[in-house]
Amino acid sequence: MRIAVLLKEVPDTYSDRTMNLETGLTDRSGDVVADEVGERAVEAALRIAGSAGESQVDILSVGPETSVGSIRKGIAMGATEAYLVSDSKLVGADLTLTAEVLAALVKRNGYDLVVAGSSSSDGASGVIPAMVGELLDYPALTNLTDLRVEGTSVAATQASDGAVVELACELPAVAAVSDEFPDARFPNFKGLMAAKKKEINAVTLADLDVDPEDWTHARAIVVDIAERPARERGEIVDGNSQAASKLVDFLESKNLTAKEARS
Ligand SMILES: Cc1cc2nc3c(=O)[nH]c(=O)nc-3n(C[C@H](O)[C@H](O)[C@H](O)COP(=O)(O)OP(=O)(O)OC[C@H]3O[C@@H](n4cnc5c(N)ncnc54)[C@H](O)[C@@H]3O)c2cc1C
């Protein structure tokens, strides 16, 4: 079985994450790492490959050239090949373009199963797996807490509000794993050495025949970005005799009728 894992590099969640207000882009000048949910996706893919017999797990990523360090983590864990699509025309790529590029790479390489994270820790849109599925015409199983593959049949468990949903489909398919999936394994020495030497396959938009300036496709453009205003300090109401009436005044000022509360 050929399995692709969608893995992106993100600013480290332990550091201060900000947007660059000049460029409107994610500030990547601090520490960057492979996204944790993406690492869980690599782990899930390796486990499926391990029980499926002859299989290959490849890492696919869209991002700056500097992402190679994070992608190598997937190789160190046990993935075979890694492909990074990096192109100056992808700076500021929106969701649609990112999904188009990933889908084109999946199509070009040919995979039975695409495993992604449910939602990245930086953009957190939570839609790329479904968009990739739609573009490839593959069923997309999202927000999963469990994923099983037997032969060409996929069975998965999805966490939903107040319910546990069992899903099934046939390969090829896209599966998006949630944070409830097992932690990524620690790479062993052999894996670390292999990752160090491994050449990351560089892919361009021309290779994939994707045109970011094709405005017949849906594209969103950032037109402005501003720092979120700091939260105003709230008023502290002491528990004195005025407290109840102050609270009622506050509710009324917000149009939250409190006439009955006053009486
Ligand atoms: C108009 C516009 C402009 C933007 N400009 C920028 C920008 O300049 N810089 C920037 O960082 N972001 C930018 N973004 C956000 C950018 O589109 C998203 O970072 C990216 O498309 C993925 O979104 P996400 O991480 O929210 O995806 P999610 O749907 O939350 O990701 C879910 C999963 O999909 C996979 N995945 C998502 N993205 C990738 C990827 N790139 N490579 C491999 N796998 C992936 C991973 O498995 C991930 O866990 C822009 C968005 C818009 C709308």
The ligand as an ORCA input file, in Angstrom:
! r2SCAN-3c Opt
* xyz 0 1
  C      -5.740     34.497      1.859
  C      -4.884     33.622      2.676
  C      -3.524     33.847      2.717
  C      -2.712     33.055      3.506
  N      -1.394     33.284      3.558
  C      -0.605     32.498      4.350
  C       0.770     32.693      4.480
  O       1.297     33.573      3.855
  N       1.516     31.906      5.274
  C       0.942     30.885      5.972
  O       1.629     30.170      6.694
  N      -0.367     30.633      5.869
  C      -1.147     31.447      5.079
  N      -2.467     31.235      4.991
  C      -2.982     30.136      5.669
  C      -2.683     28.959      4.794
  O      -3.633     28.871      3.775
  C      -2.725     27.797      5.654
  O      -1.636     27.786      6.548
  C      -2.614     26.511      4.866
  O      -3.299     26.653      3.694
  C      -3.158     25.357      5.626
  O      -4.184     25.753      6.409
  P      -4.309     25.152      7.838
  O      -2.984     24.908      8.427
  O      -5.256     26.035      8.565
  O      -4.969     23.741      7.447
  P      -5.741     22.700      8.281
  O      -6.904     22.313      7.460
  O      -5.968     23.145      9.690
  O      -4.659     21.527      8.273
  C      -5.086     20.183      8.503
  C      -4.020     19.253      8.002
  O      -3.804     19.416      6.592
  C      -2.431     19.203      6.305
  N      -1.810     20.432      5.806
  C      -2.263     21.704      5.892
  N      -1.405     22.551      5.296
  C      -0.391     21.802      4.828
  C       0.803     22.099      4.140
  N       1.130     23.342      3.812
  N       1.632     21.073      3.812
  C       1.328     19.788      4.156
  N       0.196     19.459      4.814
  C      -0.644     20.444      5.142
  C      -1.774     18.755      7.613
  O      -1.872     17.373      7.733
  C      -2.662     19.438      8.646
  O      -2.589     18.804      9.904
  C      -3.307     32.020      4.234
  C      -4.670     31.793      4.196
  C      -5.469     32.595      3.430
  C      -6.955     32.359      3.408
*
